[in-house]
Amino acid sequence: MLAIENLTKTYKGREGGIHALAGLNLEVEEGEIFGLLGPNGAGKTTAVKMIMGFMAPTAGGMTFQGKKLAMAEPRPQFGYLPESFKPNPNLTVEEYLRFHNELAGSAIDPEKLDEQLRLVGMNRFKQRRVSDLSKGMGQRLGLAQAFAGDPDFLILDEPTSGLDPIGRSEVIDLLLSINKKGKTIFFCSHILSEVERLCDRIGILVEGNLQFVGQVRDFLNKWEVENLDDGFRREVKCVIS
């Protein structure tokens, strides 16, 4: 579905440049939940920004459903939740979602808006101001705006960031439910226990290089461990030591 080929981002530096991302090759398959993992500064958000067309790559490119993605081209086929999601606090939930659907070129009728809100468990909050939402409800609103235009492919950067355990569990359940409705999900996360619960496959970035791609179980077997946290620590330590 999404094919990433030799995606590279290099920043000029004193010693020939700094590689934020070094020749990323990756395929995300239709209908799966794919988790991109890595320590801080590994290149995850850089990769997401280039996939979304917000940042130009130094080299490489991407195709989606066989079509090349141009840098300046809109991405209506993608729904996106940034890591730092900051909606306009002065709007109501309904006003905010209507605005984002219009940006996506999709006029929305009341029934469709209610369906969007039901999908994320916010139908009771339609007239509430964004400024009055809890952090968990704010993240749900972020997911709802990612559905603007009814995209088949969702890109979520740290979708449970800042949530308490109950809020994280609710968002995980929501993502599993969305995936069952046929949406493909590509997301970044630092919380490896939720990655184990969610993902069909994972990719692990360390210092801009992709070290592993495959099933979670295959990664655990590689390091002979029982959980992703232990394997992840060993993978990172092996690269940077």
C-alpha positions as CSV (number, residue, x, y, z in Angstrom):
1,M,0.0,0.0,0.0
2,L,2.7,2.5,1.1
3,A,6.2,1.8,-0.2
4,I,9.1,3.9,1.1
5,E,12.3,3.6,-1.0
6,N,15.7,4.9,0.2
7,L,14.1,7.8,2.1
8,T,17.0,10.0,3.4
9,K,17.2,13.2,5.2
10,T,20.6,14.8,5.8
11,Y,21.3,18.1,7.5
12,K,24.4,20.1,6.7
13,G,27.0,20.0,9.4
14,R,30.7,20.6,10.1
15,E,31.7,17.1,9.3
16,G,29.9,16.3,6.1
17,G,26.3,16.3,7.4
18,I,24.1,14.8,10.0
19,H,21.9,11.8,8.8
20,A,18.5,12.2,10.5
21,L,17.3,9.3,8.3
22,A,19.6,7.1,6.2
23,G,18.1,5.2,3.3
24,L,14.8,4.0,4.8
25,N,13.2,1.1,2.9
26,L,9.8,0.0,4.2
27,E,6.5,-1.3,3.0
28,V,3.2,-0.9,4.9
29,E,0.6,-3.4,3.9
30,E,-3.1,-2.7,3.4
31,G,-5.2,-3.4,6.5
32,E,-2.3,-3.8,9.0
33,I,-1.3,-1.8,12.1
34,F,2.4,-1.0,11.7
35,G,4.4,0.5,14.5
36,L,7.6,2.6,13.9
37,L,9.7,2.5,17.1
38,G,13.0,4.1,18.2
39,P,14.6,6.2,20.9
40,N,14.4,10.0,20.9
41,G,16.2,11.4,17.8
42,A,16.0,8.1,15.9
43,G,14.3,9.7,12.9
44,K,10.7,8.6,13.5
45,T,9.0,12.1,13.3
46,T,11.4,13.0,10.4
47,A,10.1,10.0,8.5
48,V,6.4,10.9,9.3
49,K,6.9,14.5,8.2
50,M,8.4,13.4,4.8
51,I,5.6,10.8,4.3
52,M,3.1,13.6,4.9
53,G,4.9,15.9,2.5
54,F,5.8,18.5,5.2
55,M,9.5,18.0,4.7
56,A,11.5,17.4,1.6
57,P,13.8,14.3,1.5
58,T,17.5,14.6,0.6
59,A,17.1,11.4,-1.4
60,G,14.5,8.7,-2.0
61,G,10.8,8.8,-2.4
62,M,7.5,7.0,-1.8
63,T,4.6,5.5,-3.6
64,F,1.0,4.9,-2.4
65,Q,-1.0,2.3,-4.1
66,G,1.5,2.3,-6.9
67,K,1.4,6.1,-7.4
68,K,4.4,8.3,-6.7
69,L,3.9,10.8,-4.0
70,A,5.2,14.3,-4.9
71,M,6.5,16.6,-2.3
72,A,4.1,19.5,-2.8
73,E,1.1,17.2,-3.5
74,P,-1.8,17.1,-1.0
75,R,-2.3,13.8,0.8
76,P,-6.1,13.4,1.0
77,Q,-5.7,9.7,1.2
78,F,-3.9,10.1,4.5
79,G,-5.4,11.0,7.9
80,Y,-2.8,12.5,10.2
81,L,-2.5,13.1,14.0
82,P,0.7,15.0,14.9
83,E,2.6,14.4,18.1
84,S,1.7,17.9,19.4
85,F,-2.0,18.1,18.6
86,K,-3.2,21.6,19.5
87,P,-6.8,22.3,18.2
88,N,-8.3,25.8,18.3
89,P,-9.6,26.1,21.9
90,N,-12.3,28.7,20.9
91,L,-14.2,26.3,18.7
92,T,-16.8,23.7,19.7
93,V,-16.1,20.1,18.8
94,E,-18.6,20.3,16.0
95,E,-17.2,23.5,14.6
96,Y,-13.6,22.1,14.7
97,L,-14.6,18.9,12.8
98,R,-16.6,20.8,10.2
99,F,-13.6,23.0,9.6
100,H,-11.3,20.0,9.1
101,N,-13.7,18.2,6.8
102,E,-13.9,21.3,4.7
103,L,-10.1,21.5,4.5
104,A,-10.2,17.9,3.3
105,G,-12.6,18.9,0.6
106,S,-15.4,16.9,2.1
107,A,-18.6,18.7,3.0
108,I,-20.2,16.9,5.9
109,D,-23.9,16.5,6.8
110,P,-25.2,16.2,10.3
111,E,-25.5,12.4,10.1
112,K,-21.9,11.9,8.9
113,L,-20.6,14.3,11.6
114,D,-22.5,12.3,14.3
115,E,-21.0,9.1,12.8
116,Q,-17.5,10.5,13.1
117,L,-18.1,11.5,16.7
118,R,-19.6,8.1,17.6
119,L,-16.5,6.4,16.1
120,V,-14.3,8.0,18.7
121,G,-16.9,8.0,21.5
122,M,-17.5,11.8,21.5
123,N,-21.1,12.1,20.3
124,R,-22.2,13.5,23.7
125,F,-19.5,16.3,23.4
126,K,-20.5,17.8,20.1
127,Q,-21.3,21.3,21.5
128,R,-18.5,21.3,24.1
129,R,-15.7,23.8,23.6
130,V,-12.3,22.4,22.8
131,S,-10.9,24.3,25.7
132,D,-13.1,22.3,28.1
133,L,-12.0,18.9,26.9
134,S,-9.8,16.6,29.0
135,K,-6.5,15.5,27.6
136,G,-8.0,12.1,26.7
137,M,-11.0,13.7,24.9
138,G,-8.6,16.0,23.1
139,Q,-6.7,13.0,21.7
140,R,-10.0,11.5,20.6
141,L,-10.8,14.7,18.8
142,G,-7.4,14.5,17.2
143,L,-8.3,11.0,15.9
144,A,-11.7,12.3,14.7
145,Q,-10.0,15.0,12.7
146,A,-7.7,12.5,11.2
147,F,-10.8,10.8,9.7
148,A,-11.7,13.9,7.8
149,G,-12.4,13.0,4.2
150,D,-12.7,9.3,5.2
151,P,-9.0,8.3,4.4
152,D,-8.1,4.6,4.3
153,F,-4.6,5.2,5.7
154,L,-4.0,6.8,9.1
155,I,-0.6,8.2,10.3
156,L,-0.5,8.8,14.0
157,D,2.5,10.2,15.8
158,E,2.4,9.3,19.5
159,P,-1.4,8.9,19.6
160,T,-1.4,8.2,23.4
161,S,1.1,10.9,24.3
162,G,0.3,12.5,27.7
163,L,-2.6,10.2,28.6
164,D,-3.1,8.4,31.8
165,P,-3.3,4.6,31.8
166,I,-7.1,4.6,31.4
167,G,-6.9,7.1,28.5
168,R,-4.2,5.1,26.8
169,S,-6.3,1.9,27.1
170,E,-9.3,3.7,25.6
171,V,-7.3,5.0,22.6
172,I,-5.8,1.5,22.0
173,D,-9.3,0.0,22.0
174,L,-10.4,2.7,19.6
175,L,-7.5,2.1,17.2
176,L,-8.2,-1.7,17.2
177,S,-11.9,-0.9,16.5
178,I,-10.9,1.4,13.6
179,N,-8.6,-1.1,12.2
180,K,-11.4,-3.7,12.1
181,K,-13.4,-1.3,10.0
182,G,-10.7,-1.6,7.3
183,K,-8.4,1.3,8.1
184,T,-4.6,0.9,7.8
185,I,-2.7,2.4,10.7
186,F,0.9,3.6,10.7
187,F,2.0,5.0,14.1
188,C,5.0,5.9,16.2
189,S,5.1,5.3,20.0
190,H,7.4,5.1,22.9
191,I,5.1,2.9,24.9
192,L,6.1,-0.6,23.9
193,S,3.5,-2.5,25.9
194,E,0.8,-0.9,23.7
195,V,2.8,-1.6,20.6
196,E,2.8,-5.3,21.5
197,R,-1.0,-5.2,21.9
198,L,-1.7,-3.3,18.7
199,C,0.8,-4.1,16.0
200,D,0.8,-6.7,13.3
201,R,4.4,-5.6,12.4
202,I,7.0,-3.2,13.7
203,G,10.0,-1.4,12.4
204,I,12.8,-0.3,14.7
205,L,14.9,2.9,13.9
206,V,18.1,3.6,15.7
207,E,20.2,6.7,14.8
208,G,18.4,7.0,11.5
209,N,18.9,3.4,10.4
210,L,16.2,0.7,10.2
211,Q,17.5,-2.2,12.3
212,F,14.5,-4.5,12.1
213,V,11.2,-5.0,10.3
214,G,8.8,-7.8,11.0
215,Q,6.4,-9.5,13.3
216,V,6.7,-8.7,17.1
217,R,7.1,-12.4,17.8
218,D,10.0,-12.7,15.4
219,F,11.7,-9.7,17.1
220,L,11.2,-11.3,20.6
221,N,12.7,-14.6,19.2
222,K,15.6,-12.7,17.8
223,W,16.7,-11.6,21.3
224,E,15.2,-14.5,23.2
225,V,13.1,-12.3,25.4
226,E,9.4,-12.3,26.6
227,N,8.5,-8.7,26.1
228,L,9.2,-5.9,23.6
229,D,10.8,-3.6,26.2
230,D,13.7,-6.0,26.9
231,G,14.3,-6.7,23.2
232,F,14.1,-3.0,22.3
233,R,16.7,-2.1,24.9
234,R,19.1,-4.8,23.6
235,E,18.6,-3.7,20.0
236,V,19.4,-0.1,20.8
237,K,22.3,-1.0,23.1
238,C,23.8,-3.2,20.4
239,V,23.8,-0.4,17.9
240,I,25.0,2.5,20.0
241,S,27.5,0.7,22.2
